[in-house]
Amino acid sequence: MSKGNIGFEEVLEFIEDLPYSKFRKLVNHYALHNGKEFEQELNNMVILDLQSRLEKLNIHKHCPQCQSSKVVKNGKRTNEIQEYKCKECSTKYTLFTGTLLEKTRYDWDSWVKVLEMTLNNYSLHKMIHILEETYGYEGINYKTIWHWRMKLIHALAKLPMPVLTGVIQIGEIRIKDSNKGNRRIIIEECDKEKEDTKQDLILIVSAIDNRGYCVSKVMPNEEFTTKLFKEEYKRNISAPAYICSYPVQVYEEYSKEYNIPHFIKPFHYINDIQTQAFIKESDEICNKEYIKNKGNITYGEVKRLKELYHLGVEEIEKINLQLQTFINQKMTNVNTRYLQDYIGLYVFKKNWEVTYGHLPTSKEDAEKIFVELLKRKKQVL
């Protein structure tokens, strides 16, 4: 269509329907060809739009410091940002305070897109290309997008993990941290013979219940004891019907303390079966105690309970293998200090799939998640 066929009113109508990313490109194009500078005006537009969205989401309806509802407007800061003051504790804040959007210069759609790309495992280079080509962020660099993505991953990892119940399988992997970007995963058999090899390994303990919800945590760099396990998992286990694991002392002591039936799968169970080819309950290997804290029961009863309640460690083994793959793919050239964040991302996506029946991959999913993140206090990296 030639210029003469476009009326000014039509141009206005066209602009009204533009997403901010395209409007930004349009303004930058005009500025470039007319020797103008509108960067500050564009930034102000972004801030005011974000402020309006936060207000509609009831962010900081109460004082973020003392939770009082007695707050009043207290003038405006730079870029027309509204300031509030708490009449109870005198705290001054804005709707951005303590959220992911504090001090941001990126618009809403860009935040949602970066989160969407993060959830879909886009590479940093692909994310940069999309932000430059589609969202008008020419010259955005690798370091900037890495920190942007990491900020979102960190926030996702800080969301509360679920409370597991019913039949709970517990297992662990250990990571040998041999400097940044050079680590290997070890699915450990945690018996006494290997205790000396664990000094330089990072322990990750994971659990999954019969609904499919899972929890995974990096343990503190200290001796793994029952007390430590209880402290780390006290908010994530409730009224378990069974605990299933390999014969690890910590889980045996935990189950005994709370009188929880404990299904135990020996480390070399499959090899022993294949080697001895036992089929009778009287065989010595069959009479090993596979379920503790449930009185004296025969191996036949163990097998019946195993089938009835789906006892075993197969699901936690799957989780450990998936974690291994995920960490190997995502933790290349990343410091171990971010390990829990990446594990938190994996756990979040896994549990989202259980709740909603699909992985969070769409723009709609990303926006829903982003709103949830904004409603929680930001955790600083």
PAMAR-422253 format. One record per residue (C-alpha): residue in three letters; residue number from 1; x, y, z; chain. Coordinates in nm, 3 decimals, padded with zeros to 5 digits. Example, Ala and Ser with C-alpha at 12.3 -4.5 7.8 and 13.67 -1.06 7.14 Angstrom:
REM PAMAR-422253
(r ALA; 1; (01.230; -00.450; 00.780); A),
(r SER; 2; (01.367; -00.106; 00.714); A),
This chain:
REM PAMAR-422253
(r MET; 1; (00.000; 00.000; 00.000); A),
(r SER; 2; (00.139; 00.341; -00.096); A),
(r LYS; 3; (00.177; 00.623; 00.154); A),
(r GLY; 4; (-00.098; 00.821; -00.017); A),
(r ASN; 5; (-00.353; 00.551; 00.058); A),
(r ILE; 6; (-00.297; 00.553; 00.436); A),
(r GLY; 7; (-00.484; 00.807; 00.643); A),
(r PHE; 8; (-00.352; 00.943; 00.971); A),
(r GLU; 9; (-00.644; 00.795; 01.162); A),
(r GLU; 10; (-00.560; 00.455; 01.014); A),
(r VAL; 11; (-00.202; 00.493; 01.135); A),
(r LEU; 12; (-00.329; 00.570; 01.485); A),
(r GLU; 13; (-00.558; 00.267; 01.481); A),
(r PHE; 14; (-00.268; 00.051; 01.364); A),
(r ILE; 15; (-00.043; 00.178; 01.643); A),
(r GLU; 16; (-00.311; 00.121; 01.907); A),
(r ASP; 17; (-00.304; -00.253; 01.839); A),
(r LEU; 18; (00.074; -00.289; 01.836); A),
(r PRO; 19; (00.242; -00.487; 02.114); A),
(r TYR; 20; (00.502; -00.280; 02.296); A),
(r SER; 21; (00.793; -00.463; 02.131); A),
(r LYS; 22; (00.679; -00.358; 01.784); A),
(r PHE; 23; (00.588; -00.008; 01.901); A),
(r ARG; 24; (00.939; 00.024; 02.044); A),
(r LYS; 25; (01.090; -00.078; 01.709); A),
(r LEU; 26; (00.864; 00.171; 01.530); A),
(r VAL; 27; (00.971; 00.458; 01.760); A),
(r ASN; 28; (01.339; 00.364; 01.731); A),
(r HIS; 29; (01.305; 00.354; 01.354); A),
(r TYR; 30; (01.150; 00.702; 01.353); A),
(r ALA; 31; (01.418; 00.833; 01.591); A),
(r LEU; 32; (01.699; 00.690; 01.379); A),
(r HIS; 33; (01.572; 00.851; 01.059); A),
(r ASN; 34; (01.489; 01.186; 01.217); A),
(r GLY; 35; (01.780; 01.239; 01.455); A),
(r LYS; 36; (01.563; 01.212; 01.765); A),
(r GLU; 37; (01.605; 01.037; 02.101); A),
(r PHE; 38; (01.306; 00.881; 02.278); A),
(r GLU; 39; (01.477; 00.626; 02.505); A),
(r GLN; 40; (01.376; 00.800; 02.828); A),
(r GLU; 41; (01.017; 00.839; 02.713); A),
(r LEU; 42; (01.002; 00.470; 02.621); A),
(r ASN; 43; (01.145; 00.373; 02.960); A),
(r ASN; 44; (00.884; 00.588; 03.134); A),
(r MET; 45; (00.610; 00.415; 02.935); A),
(r VAL; 46; (00.741; 00.076; 03.046); A),
(r ILE; 47; (00.757; 00.178; 03.412); A),
(r LEU; 48; (00.405; 00.324; 03.415); A),
(r ASP; 49; (00.263; 00.018; 03.241); A),
(r LEU; 50; (00.434; -00.217; 03.488); A),
(r GLN; 51; (00.318; -00.005; 03.781); A),
(r SER; 52; (-00.039; -00.025; 03.655); A),
(r ARG; 53; (-00.016; -00.403; 03.623); A),
(r LEU; 54; (00.127; -00.441; 03.974); A),
(r GLU; 55; (-00.153; -00.227; 04.112); A),
(r LYS; 56; (-00.416; -00.447; 03.944); A),
(r LEU; 57; (-00.246; -00.755; 04.091); A),
(r ASN; 58; (-00.273; -00.600; 04.441); A),
(r ILE; 59; (00.102; -00.617; 04.488); A),
(r HIS; 60; (00.200; -00.451; 04.819); A),
(r LYS; 61; (-00.154; -00.377; 04.919); A),
(r HIS; 62; (-00.005; -00.407; 05.266); A),
(r CYS; 63; (00.329; -00.278; 05.391); A),
(r PRO; 64; (00.603; -00.521; 05.277); A),
(r GLN; 65; (00.786; -00.467; 05.608); A),
(r CYS; 66; (00.516; -00.508; 05.876); A),
(r GLN; 67; (00.212; -00.614; 05.668); A),
(r SER; 68; (00.005; -00.323; 05.797); A),
(r SER; 69; (-00.283; -00.206; 05.579); A),
(r LYS; 70; (-00.239; 00.151; 05.700); A),
(r VAL; 71; (-00.045; 00.285; 05.402); A),
(r VAL; 72; (-00.072; 00.618; 05.222); A),
(r LYS; 73; (00.066; 00.766; 04.901); A),
(r ASN; 74; (00.384; 00.963; 04.963); A),
(r GLY; 75; (00.458; 01.155; 04.644); A),
(r LYS; 76; (00.638; 01.028; 04.336); A),
(r ARG; 77; (00.993; 00.924; 04.261); A),
(r THR; 78; (01.190; 00.936; 03.938); A),
(r ASN; 79; (01.002; 00.823; 03.625); A),
(r GLU; 80; (00.670; 00.904; 03.794); A),
(r ILE; 81; (00.691; 00.598; 04.020); A),
(r GLN; 82; (00.438; 00.627; 04.303); A),
(r GLU; 83; (00.586; 00.603; 04.653); A),
(r TYR; 84; (00.393; 00.472; 04.953); A),
(r LYS; 85; (00.453; 00.512; 05.325); A),
(r CYS; 86; (00.343; 00.285; 05.607); A),
(r LYS; 87; (00.178; 00.475; 05.892); A),
(r GLU; 88; (00.273; 00.199; 06.137); A),
(r CYS; 89; (00.647; 00.149; 06.076); A),
(r SER; 90; (00.723; 00.449; 05.848); A),
(r THR; 91; (00.865; 00.223; 05.574); A),
(r LYS; 92; (00.874; 00.391; 05.233); A),
(r TYR; 93; (00.835; 00.171; 04.928); A),
(r THR; 94; (00.695; 00.140; 04.576); A),
(r LEU; 95; (00.495; -00.135; 04.410); A),
(r PHE; 96; (00.824; -00.257; 04.260); A),
(r THR; 97; (01.002; -00.295; 04.596); A),
(r GLY; 98; (01.118; -00.651; 04.658); A),
(r THR; 99; (00.976; -00.788; 04.333); A),
(r LEU; 100; (01.143; -00.922; 04.021); A),
(r LEU; 101; (01.059; -00.594; 03.849); A),
(r GLU; 102; (01.253; -00.373; 04.088); A),
(r LYS; 103; (01.488; -00.147; 03.888); A),
(r THR; 104; (01.391; -00.317; 03.562); A),
(r ARG; 105; (01.394; -00.146; 03.225); A),
(r TYR; 106; (01.227; -00.432; 03.039); A),
(r ASP; 107; (00.858; -00.436; 02.951); A),
(r TRP; 108; (00.601; -00.693; 03.061); A),
(r ASP; 109; (00.591; -00.889; 02.733); A),
(r SER; 110; (00.970; -00.922; 02.732); A),
(r TRP; 111; (00.972; -01.061; 03.086); A),
(r VAL; 112; (00.705; -01.315; 02.996); A),
(r LYS; 113; (00.893; -01.411; 02.679); A),
(r VAL; 114; (01.222; -01.464; 02.863); A),
(r LEU; 115; (01.043; -01.680; 03.120); A),
(r GLU; 116; (00.873; -01.875; 02.840); A),
(r MET; 117; (01.209; -01.933; 02.669); A),
(r THR; 118; (01.365; -02.036; 03.002); A),
(r LEU; 119; (01.091; -02.292; 03.063); A),
(r ASN; 120; (01.145; -02.427; 02.711); A),
(r ASN; 121; (01.522; -02.462; 02.758); A),
(r TYR; 122; (01.622; -02.211; 02.489); A),
(r SER; 123; (01.993; -02.151; 02.456); A),
(r LEU; 124; (02.123; -01.807; 02.552); A),
(r HIS; 125; (02.221; -01.736; 02.193); A),
(r LYS; 126; (01.870; -01.815; 02.069); A),
(r MET; 127; (01.720; -01.598; 02.342); A),
(r ILE; 128; (01.943; -01.307; 02.241); A),
(r HIS; 129; (01.845; -01.349; 01.875); A),
(r ILE; 130; (01.472; -01.339; 01.956); A),
(r LEU; 131; (01.505; -01.040; 02.188); A),
(r GLU; 132; (01.698; -00.849; 01.923); A),
(r GLU; 133; (01.488; -00.943; 01.621); A),
(r THR; 134; (01.139; -00.947; 01.775); A),
(r TYR; 135; (01.157; -00.726; 02.082); A),
(r GLY; 136; (01.392; -00.454; 01.964); A),
(r TYR; 137; (01.672; -00.501; 02.217); A),
(r GLU; 138; (01.957; -00.447; 01.975); A),
(r GLY; 139; (02.296; -00.516; 02.125); A),
(r ILE; 140; (02.174; -00.705; 02.432); A),
(r ASN; 141; (02.471; -00.913; 02.542); A),
(r TYR; 142; (02.531; -01.264; 02.670); A),
(r LYS; 143; (02.600; -01.156; 03.029); A),
(r THR; 144; (02.281; -00.950; 03.050); A),
(r ILE; 145; (02.053; -01.227; 02.929); A),
(r TRP; 146; (02.234; -01.480; 03.150); A),
(r HIS; 147; (02.161; -01.271; 03.460); A),
(r TRP; 148; (01.803; -01.206; 03.344); A),
(r ARG; 149; (01.737; -01.578; 03.299); A),
(r MET; 150; (01.916; -01.664; 03.623); A),
(r LYS; 151; (01.700; -01.416; 03.812); A),
(r LEU; 152; (01.390; -01.601; 03.693); A),
(r ILE; 153; (01.537; -01.945; 03.763); A),
(r HIS; 154; (01.630; -01.833; 04.114); A),
(r ALA; 155; (01.276; -01.707; 04.177); A),
(r LEU; 156; (01.125; -02.034; 04.050); A),
(r ALA; 157; (01.357; -02.234; 04.274); A),
(r LYS; 158; (01.242; -02.035; 04.577); A),
(r LEU; 159; (00.877; -02.129; 04.529); A),
(r PRO; 160; (00.769; -02.375; 04.801); A),
(r MET; 161; (00.816; -02.739; 04.709); A),
(r PRO; 162; (00.517; -02.969; 04.767); A),
(r VAL; 163; (00.431; -03.174; 05.075); A),
(r LEU; 164; (00.475; -03.542; 04.996); A),
(r THR; 165; (00.244; -03.805; 05.140); A),
(r GLY; 166; (00.137; -04.166; 05.090); A),
(r VAL; 167; (00.405; -04.395; 04.951); A),
(r ILE; 168; (00.728; -04.195; 04.932); A),
(r GLN; 169; (01.042; -04.309; 04.751); A),
(r ILE; 170; (01.370; -04.149; 04.856); A),
(r GLY; 171; (01.705; -04.157; 04.680); A),
(r GLU; 172; (02.016; -03.955; 04.616); A),
(r ILE; 173; (02.288; -03.866; 04.372); A),
(r ARG; 174; (02.626; -03.714; 04.438); A),
(r ILE; 175; (02.808; -03.462; 04.225); A),
(r LYS; 176; (03.184; -03.450; 04.217); A),
(r ASP; 177; (03.263; -03.082; 04.184); A),
(r SER; 178; (03.597; -03.064; 04.008); A),
(r ASN; 179; (03.588; -02.692; 03.927); A),
(r LYS; 180; (03.341; -02.490; 03.723); A),
(r GLY; 181; (03.208; -02.660; 03.411); A),
(r ASN; 182; (03.375; -02.994; 03.484); A),
(r ARG; 183; (03.164; -03.219; 03.702); A),
(r ARG; 184; (03.032; -03.569; 03.684); A),
(r ILE; 185; (02.726; -03.730; 03.838); A),
(r ILE; 186; (02.753; -04.041; 04.050); A),
(r ILE; 187; (02.454; -04.253; 04.143); A),
(r GLU; 188; (02.597; -04.359; 04.475); A),
(r GLU; 189; (02.555; -04.677; 04.672); A),
(r CYS; 190; (02.592; -04.523; 05.013); A),
(r ASP; 191; (02.749; -04.803; 05.210); A),
(r LYS; 192; (03.029; -04.774; 05.461); A),
(r GLU; 193; (03.291; -04.899; 05.217); A),
(r LYS; 194; (03.254; -04.585; 05.008); A),
(r GLU; 195; (03.246; -04.335; 05.292); A),
(r ASP; 196; (03.599; -04.216; 05.226); A),
(r THR; 197; (03.519; -04.132; 04.864); A),
(r LYS; 198; (03.237; -03.892; 04.957); A),
(r GLN; 199; (03.437; -03.612; 05.112); A),
(r ASP; 200; (03.442; -03.398; 04.797); A),
(r LEU; 201; (03.096; -03.491; 04.670); A),
(r ILE; 202; (02.786; -03.274; 04.679); A),
(r LEU; 203; (02.483; -03.470; 04.798); A),
(r ILE; 204; (02.142; -03.420; 04.636); A),
(r VAL; 205; (01.852; -03.596; 04.811); A),
(r SER; 206; (01.527; -03.637; 04.619); A),
(r ALA; 207; (01.188; -03.785; 04.702); A),
(r ILE; 208; (00.870; -03.860; 04.507); A),
(r ASP; 209; (00.528; -03.973; 04.627); A),
(r ASN; 210; (00.273; -04.198; 04.461); A),
(r ARG; 211; (00.092; -03.896; 04.312); A),
(r GLY; 212; (00.405; -03.799; 04.121); A),
(r TYR; 213; (00.500; -03.487; 04.317); A),
(r CYS; 214; (00.870; -03.459; 04.390); A),
(r VAL; 215; (01.118; -03.266; 04.604); A),
(r SER; 216; (01.491; -03.237; 04.546); A),
(r LYS; 217; (01.743; -03.054; 04.760); A),
(r VAL; 218; (02.116; -02.997; 04.779); A),
(r MET; 219; (02.224; -03.100; 05.126); A),
(r PRO; 220; (02.449; -02.872; 05.334); A),
(r ASN; 221; (02.819; -02.948; 05.315); A),
(r GLU; 222; (02.833; -03.156; 05.632); A),
(r GLU; 223; (02.785; -03.514; 05.744); A),
(r PHE; 224; (02.453; -03.652; 05.619); A),
(r THR; 225; (02.267; -03.755; 05.933); A),
(r THR; 226; (01.910; -03.834; 06.028); A),
(r LYS; 227; (01.891; -03.500; 06.207); A),
(r LEU; 228; (02.000; -03.317; 05.892); A),
(r PHE; 229; (01.750; -03.505; 05.676); A),
(r LYS; 230; (01.469; -03.425; 05.921); A),
(r GLU; 231; (01.563; -03.057; 05.922); A),
(r GLU; 232; (01.575; -03.030; 05.543); A),
(r TYR; 233; (01.258; -03.229; 05.477); A),
(r LYS; 234; (01.042; -03.137; 05.777); A),
(r ARG; 235; (00.811; -02.922; 05.563); A),
(r ASN; 236; (00.795; -03.167; 05.274); A),
(r ILE; 237; (00.687; -03.500; 05.425); A),
(r SER; 238; (00.353; -03.556; 05.596); A),
(r ALA; 239; (00.186; -03.878; 05.711); A),
(r PRO; 240; (00.373; -04.119; 05.485); A),
(r ALA; 241; (00.220; -04.465; 05.449); A),
(r TYR; 242; (00.552; -04.617; 05.341); A),
(r ILE; 243; (00.908; -04.501; 05.291); A),
(r CYS; 244; (01.090; -04.679; 05.006); A),
(r SER; 245; (01.466; -04.661; 04.962); A),
(r TYR; 246; (01.790; -04.848; 04.934); A),
(r PRO; 247; (01.941; -04.958; 05.270); A),
(r VAL; 248; (02.070; -04.616; 05.378); A),
(r GLN; 249; (02.108; -04.571; 05.753); A),
(r VAL; 250; (01.956; -04.222; 05.757); A),
(r TYR; 251; (01.627; -04.337; 05.602); A),
(r GLU; 252; (01.618; -04.648; 05.821); A),
(r GLU; 253; (01.660; -04.438; 06.136); A),
(r TYR; 254; (01.406; -04.182; 06.016); A),
(r SER; 255; (01.146; -04.451; 05.944); A),
(r LYS; 256; (01.209; -04.623; 06.276); A),
(r GLU; 257; (01.182; -04.299; 06.475); A),
(r TYR; 258; (00.838; -04.222; 06.330); A),
(r ASN; 259; (00.731; -04.588; 06.307); A),
(r ILE; 260; (00.686; -04.570; 05.930); A),
(r PRO; 261; (00.687; -04.900; 05.738); A),
(r HIS; 262; (01.011; -04.898; 05.540); A),
(r PHE; 263; (01.044; -05.092; 05.216); A),
(r ILE; 264; (01.413; -05.158; 05.150); A),
(r LYS; 265; (01.561; -05.268; 04.820); A),
(r PRO; 266; (01.916; -05.405; 04.861); A),
(r PHE; 267; (02.176; -05.238; 04.642); A),
(r HIS; 268; (02.263; -05.560; 04.461); A),
(r TYR; 269; (01.912; -05.707; 04.471); A),
(r ILE; 270; (01.881; -05.769; 04.096); A),
(r ASN; 271; (02.231; -05.913; 04.066); A),
(r ASP; 272; (02.171; -06.143; 04.363); A),
(r ILE; 273; (01.847; -06.270; 04.213); A),
(r GLN; 274; (02.009; -06.337; 03.877); A),
(r THR; 275; (02.310; -06.504; 04.038); A),
(r GLN; 276; (02.123; -06.729; 04.281); A),
(r ALA; 277; (01.810; -06.772; 04.068); A),
(r PHE; 278; (01.595; -06.814; 04.378); A),
(r ILE; 279; (01.224; -06.881; 04.346); A),
(r LYS; 280; (01.133; -07.014; 04.691); A),
(r GLU; 281; (01.053; -06.811; 05.001); A),
(r SER; 282; (01.282; -07.036; 05.200); A),
(r ASP; 283; (01.589; -06.925; 05.006); A),
(r GLU; 284; (01.826; -06.730; 05.228); A),
(r ILE; 285; (01.819; -06.414; 05.015); A),
(r CYS; 286; (01.439; -06.405; 05.021); A),
(r ASN; 287; (01.434; -06.398; 05.400); A),
(r LYS; 288; (01.620; -06.068; 05.417); A),
(r GLU; 289; (01.410; -05.799; 05.585); A),
(r TYR; 290; (01.269; -05.590; 05.299); A),
(r ILE; 291; (01.002; -05.415; 05.505); A),
(r LYS; 292; (01.092; -05.285; 05.849); A),
(r ASN; 293; (00.869; -05.143; 06.122); A),
(r LYS; 294; (00.581; -05.372; 06.030); A),
(r GLY; 295; (00.646; -05.672; 06.252); A),
(r ASN; 296; (00.765; -06.012; 06.139); A),
(r ILE; 297; (00.621; -06.082; 05.795); A),
(r THR; 298; (00.703; -06.345; 05.537); A),
(r TYR; 299; (00.860; -06.271; 05.203); A),
(r GLY; 300; (00.529; -06.367; 05.044); A),
(r GLU; 301; (00.359; -06.093; 05.243); A),
(r VAL; 302; (00.632; -05.851; 05.136); A),
(r LYS; 303; (00.560; -05.933; 04.773); A),
(r ARG; 304; (00.186; -05.891; 04.828); A),
(r LEU; 305; (00.230; -05.549; 04.990); A),
(r LYS; 306; (00.477; -05.448; 04.723); A),
(r GLU; 307; (00.224; -05.517; 04.448); A),
(r LEU; 308; (-00.069; -05.372; 04.642); A),
(r TYR; 309; (00.097; -05.038; 04.726); A),
(r HIS; 310; (00.345; -05.022; 04.435); A),
(r LEU; 311; (00.642; -05.025; 04.669); A),
(r GLY; 312; (00.986; -04.984; 04.515); A),
(r VAL; 313; (01.249; -04.735; 04.410); A),
(r GLU; 314; (01.185; -04.728; 04.035); A),
(r GLU; 315; (01.030; -04.380; 04.030); A),
(r ILE; 316; (01.305; -04.218; 04.235); A),
(r GLU; 317; (01.563; -04.383; 04.010); A),
(r LYS; 318; (01.391; -04.217; 03.713); A),
(r ILE; 319; (01.404; -03.881; 03.892); A),
(r ASN; 320; (01.774; -03.925; 03.964); A),
(r LEU; 321; (01.850; -04.013; 03.602); A),
(r GLN; 322; (01.647; -03.715; 03.477); A),
(r LEU; 323; (01.829; -03.489; 03.722); A),
(r GLN; 324; (02.159; -03.626; 03.602); A),
(r THR; 325; (02.072; -03.544; 03.240); A),
(r PHE; 326; (01.930; -03.203; 03.331); A),
(r ILE; 327; (02.234; -03.098; 03.534); A),
(r ASN; 328; (02.481; -03.223; 03.273); A),
(r GLN; 329; (02.299; -03.023; 03.004); A),
(r LYS; 330; (02.228; -02.705; 03.201); A),
(r MET; 331; (02.517; -02.676; 03.446); A),
(r THR; 332; (02.800; -02.660; 03.192); A),
(r ASN; 333; (03.027; -02.368; 03.285); A),
(r VAL; 334; (02.802; -02.276; 03.578); A),
(r ASN; 335; (02.928; -02.244; 03.934); A),
(r THR; 336; (02.801; -02.498; 04.187); A),
(r ARG; 337; (02.647; -02.214; 04.391); A),
(r TYR; 338; (02.363; -02.214; 04.136); A),
(r LEU; 339; (02.304; -02.591; 04.162); A),
(r GLN; 340; (01.995; -02.565; 04.384); A),
(r ASP; 341; (01.847; -02.307; 04.148); A),
(r TYR; 342; (01.874; -02.538; 03.848); A),
(r ILE; 343; (01.741; -02.830; 04.051); A),
(r GLY; 344; (01.455; -02.606; 04.166); A),
(r LEU; 345; (01.372; -02.530; 03.802); A),
(r TYR; 346; (01.360; -02.901; 03.722); A),
(r VAL; 347; (01.138; -02.973; 04.025); A),
(r PHE; 348; (00.904; -02.684; 03.945); A),
(r LYS; 349; (00.847; -02.806; 03.588); A),
(r LYS; 350; (00.802; -03.166; 03.705); A),
(r ASN; 351; (00.541; -03.072; 03.965); A),
(r TRP; 352; (00.362; -02.834; 03.727); A),
(r GLU; 353; (00.320; -03.127; 03.488); A),
(r VAL; 354; (00.164; -03.336; 03.766); A),
(r THR; 355; (-00.078; -03.056; 03.861); A),
(r TYR; 356; (-00.184; -02.941; 03.515); A),
(r GLY; 357; (-00.119; -03.249; 03.302); A),
(r HIS; 358; (00.137; -03.078; 03.079); A),
(r LEU; 359; (00.473; -02.907; 03.102); A),
(r PRO; 360; (00.470; -02.524; 03.124); A),
(r THR; 361; (00.562; -02.437; 02.767); A),
(r SER; 362; (00.311; -02.180; 02.638); A),
(r LYS; 363; (00.302; -01.803; 02.670); A),
(r GLU; 364; (-00.012; -01.840; 02.880); A),
(r ASP; 365; (00.169; -02.075; 03.118); A),
(r ALA; 366; (00.464; -01.836; 03.143); A),
(r GLU; 367; (00.242; -01.536; 03.219); A),
(r LYS; 368; (00.052; -01.727; 03.487); A),
(r ILE; 369; (00.379; -01.831; 03.649); A),
(r PHE; 370; (00.523; -01.480; 03.622); A),
(r VAL; 371; (00.224; -01.338; 03.810); A),
(r GLU; 372; (00.278; -01.597; 04.083); A),
(r LEU; 373; (00.645; -01.498; 04.110); A),
(r LEU; 374; (00.555; -01.130; 04.142); A),
(r LYS; 375; (00.321; -01.203; 04.430); A),
(r ARG; 376; (00.610; -01.350; 04.627); A),
(r LYS; 377; (00.895; -01.154; 04.779); A),
(r LYS; 378; (01.202; -01.154; 04.557); A),
(r GLN; 379; (01.497; -01.367; 04.662); A),
(r VAL; 380; (01.820; -01.187; 04.579); A),
(r LEU; 381; (02.092; -01.384; 04.400); A),
